[in-house]
Amino acid sequence: MAAAAREETTEAALPLLPRSKEKPEAPSCWSQWVREAGRLGYLALPMLVASLSQYAVQVSSNMVVGHLPGVLPLSSAAIATSLATVSGFSLLVGMASALETLCGQAYGAKQYHKLGMHTYRAVVTLLVVCIPLSVLWGFMGKILVLIGQDPLMAQGAGRYIVWLIPGLFANAVLQPITKFLQTQSLIFALLLSSVATLAIHIPLCYVMVFKTGFGYTGAALSTSISYWLNVLMLVGYIALSNSCKETRTSPTIEAFKDVDMFLRLALPSALMICLEWWSFELLVLLSGLLPNPELQSSVLSICLTSVTLLYTIPYGLGAAGSTRVANELGAGNPEGARISVRVVMSMAAMEALIVSGTLLALRRLVGRAYSSEEEVISFVATMVPLVCITVVTDGFQGVLSGIARGCGWQHLGAYVNLGSFYLIGLPMAILLGFVLNMGGRGLWMGIICGSLSQTTLLSAITIFTEWHKMTEKARERVFNDKPSEPGSSRLLE
């Protein structure tokens, strides 16, 4: 009887249903990687095509000019394009990159109204910057003569760059709008507008060069027109699309205040991008001082053009990484930002290995794509292994720079690039190229030293970043609009 009573009591104590549900299993590392890789790929691939299409606008203009009689039109256009990129377009791209921090973190924090305010502020600031730049471009022909360039080529380059001035102001609007859409993951609008602009630009450029009285300057004018067409397309999309309903705002007086907050990020962003860009341009200029300068300059220009073209891949990954990291930090999710960094870095490693391996296997074809001279083809083939090293370092630094912009530590990136390229890279290039008589290979090896130093330092900063403190700083920036000075709080553990 007692045993039966105990059995009844035990059965009654057992619940018919479990009182609490089992905890769901945490997602595996592989599933997290796949999910994050899908998000990054969704952003990176359209950004790659968009940036490649924007780059192709200037390249196609020079290609059209190259079919005019004589070498003077092409040489003038090439010099003017290079000078415009170094002295103007790169500066605007760099300054607008501050919005990857400001808009990206504000979007992650769901402070949607601040995206429009930051964008208006950036547009106004960049338009003001264009005024002294346009004056400089107006005197570029005379400046080239003063520094010893051929008078005819200097005059031609001066005329060409003057017709690029409207395109400079167009970029002052285009670049902030691009960042505005990028940080909201509205990438396909950028993709479609960039491809459509390129499709319109090529026939427009042909007509302006060959069917009007503009000649080679028609290519510059068509470039400016195409940039403004791209601006109009994107402005129309923002004004009409429901995707921008919460983030588009009317300009207010608030947009013209606190410009110093924008400049605090914009100037280091510009330096971070321009310092590296300028170092490679200086490399080509230095090659003109070597024996047989025509061959050396031609081969280094081919290598630089190839690297610039291939850089669009890590640039797309870097833009995707910047957007994901900024959004996660703004949302107060440091673990999400850390996962995004790990995934995008692993994707960068795979991209660098695949692209560099393919380039090495096709090293003879690279020279043939640019020249039919056997001397040039052979020299380029010997340079390709060095170019492959640059492709690997660019693959990592493109992504690391994007992470820097997403976090908001552009000032550290500027210091890294200054030290890497101007204290290590260029001095080593001069030593190897001129003192040790290694020629163009020595110049490129010197820049590789700078790139390796840059990648190492940026990697170290990223590895030791304290993501919880990055989250706090991002939230402070978004909700107070008065971020603390770079040195006032620790960025690293």
Secondary structure, 3 states (H helix, E strand, C coil): CHHHHHHHHHHHHCCCCCCCCCCCCCCCHHHHHHHHHHHHHHHHHHHHHHHHHHHHHHHHHHHHHCCCCCCHHHHHHHHHHHHHHHHHHHHHHHHHCHHHHHHHHHHHCCCCHHHHHHHHHHHHHHHHHHHHHHHHHHCHHHHHHHCCCCHHHHHHHHHHHHCCHHHHHHHHHHHHHHHHHHCCCCHHHHHHHHHHHHHHHHHHHHHHHHCCCCCCHHHHHHHHHHHHHHHHHHHHHHHHCHHHCCCCCCCCHHHHCCHHHHHHHHHHHHHHHHHHHHHHHHHHHHHCCCCCHHHHHHHHHHHHHHHHHHCHHHHHHHHHHHHHHHHHHHCCCHHHHHHHHHHHHHHHHHHHHHHHHHHHHCHHHHHHHHCCCHHHHHHHHHHHHHHHHHHHHHHHHHHHHHHHHHHCCHHHHHHHHHHHHHHHHHHHHHHHHHHCCCHHHHHHHHHHHHHHHHHHHHHHHHHCECHHHHHHHHHHHHHHCCCCCCCCCCCEC
